[in-house]
């Protein structure tokens, strides 16, 4: 019996990053359904639309127009309906302040966007595994930042 697909949602304002993300998941051996939104405002609209299925995992860019990733993270974690969705921060920033703040606000994993397609595939696969490994337990700080 085949496992049900893993529903993934990416919020990122960079179109080329969204396309690379989709291409990477298409090559991975993980049964996924991947959707994307262009910014934090669209993310929150998606999550609050009754007809949309809630994702198992959100990849969330921090620097986006209209509503940034940190605002979205806080809003998701305050919402009873959404607070249990796993969140992987997916950002160009490797600033320790950003890493610490997202950890304190409930993100499951922090990923600095890799500079090659092969590294991207490896880190996305590792993020999916890590987010689910710690889904029912508190995340420990040393496993929070994923590096490939």
N, C-alpha and C positions, 0 to 999 in steps of 0.2 A: 504494500500500500504506500503510495507516494504522500509525502508530507504536504500539508497545505502551504500555499505560497506565503512568504513573509512580505507584509506590506510596509514599504519604505516611502518616506516623504522627505524630499530635499527642499529647503528654503535657501535660495542663493540668488543674488541679483546679477551675477555674472553669467551670461548665456554660455560662454565657452566652458566654464566650470560645470554648468548643468549638463551640457552635452558629453563632456568627458566622464562625468559621474554615471550617466546613463550607459555609455559605452562600456565602462568598467564593469558595471553590474551585469550587462549583457554577456560578458565573457566569463564571469564567475560561475562556478558550479553550485550556485545557491538558487533555489526556487523563489524568485522574488517578483513582486509587482511594484514598480518604482514610478512615483509621480513627483512632479516638481512644481514649485511656485516661485515667483520672482522676488518676493520680499516678505517682510514680517507681517504686513497688513494682510496680504493674500494668504499667508499661512494661517492666521487666526480665523479668517473667513472660511477657509477650507475645513479647519478643525471644528468650527461651530455650525457648519452646514449639515443638517440632519441626513441628507441623502448620501453623504460621503462616508465611506468606511474609515474608522480611525486607524492610523498606521500603528504598526508594532514598534517602529523606530523612526525618529525624526533626526535628520542631519541638518544642523542649524548653523548657518553662517552668522557671525557676530556683526559685521559691518554691512548693513543694508539700509536703503532709503525707506522713508515713511515710518517704519517701526523696526528697530534693530533687534538682533538676536537675543541680547540680554533682556530686553523688555518682554520678548516673546517667552523666553525661558521662565521668567518670574510669573507671567500671566498663566502659562500652562500649569505650573506647579501649584498655583493657588486655586485652580479650577478642579472641583471634585471629579468631573467627567474625564478630564485630561491628565491629571497629575501622575498617573501610573504609566504613561507612555515613556519608553526609554528615549533619551535624548543624547545624541552625539554632537558636541560642538565641532564644527568643521570650518576652520578659519585660517587665514593667512597669518594671523597674529600668534606669536609665541611669547607674548608678554606675560610674565609671571602673575601680574595683577589680574589679567583676564582669566588665566587658568584658575587661580584661587577663587575669584568671584563666581565663576560658573560652577565650580565644585561646590561652593557654599550654597548656591541656589538650586542644587539638585540635578545637574547634568550627570549623566552616567559615564561619559567618555569625552575626552578632549583630543581632537586631531588637528595638527597643523597640516595644512594642505601640502601634499608632497609635490616634488618638482618633476616627476616622471610618471608615465602611465602605468608601468609595472609596479612602482611603489604605491600608486593610488589603489590598484587592485588589491595588493597585499594589505594595505591599511584598512580598506573597506571591509574585506573579509574578516580581519582581526577585530574590527569594531563591532561587527554583527555578533561574532562569537563572544566577545567581552561583555557587551551590553546584556546579553541573555545569561551569561554565566553569573552575573551579579544582580540579576533582576529581582530576586527575592531576598537579597541580603544587602546590608549596607556596603557601599563601595569603599574600598580602602584607598587612601591617597596615592600610594605608589603605583597602583594599577590604573590611575585615572588618565594619565597622559600617554597616548599611544605613539610610539616612534617605530619607524621601519628603517 
